[in-house]
Amino acid sequence: MAKVHSSDLGLEKFTRLASEAEQEMLTNLDSTELTEFRREIHRHPELSGEEVETATKITDVLKLLSPSRILTGLGGHDVAAVFDSGEEEPTVLFRAELDALPIEERNEIAWSSQRHGKSHVCGHTAIWQRF
């Protein structure tokens, strides 16, 4: 995210933006819930082209955030959510891979894959881009 300095804006607008940003920050509970959601996805990996359950879980969570639109079935089972503020602002894009690999997971973590021969061990990254 680009840094905004009070000298670039009027003090009143800067104060309002800072207040709004604080209200939109994740709480510890939010972080805990997001971590558990990620671990739930990790426990139930699906190979490329099979991500029906994963896409459904992600869609269900996105609905809780009240997006303007949710697009499903993109290129297979991909999902996109649009949050349109109605204002002329920069666009922000978050992207993450859904699929797993046909590899047996050998980790001893509590959220290890529960599906034989499938795991999220490929190091997929989520991408954040502002344009």
Protein Blocks (a to p, Z undefined) as FASTA:
>chain_A
ZZddfklpcfklmmmmmmmmmmmpccfklmmmmmmmmmmmmmmccdehilmmmmmmmmmm
mmmnopabdcehihijaccddddehiacddddddddfbdcddddfbfbfkbcfbehiacf
kopacddddZZ
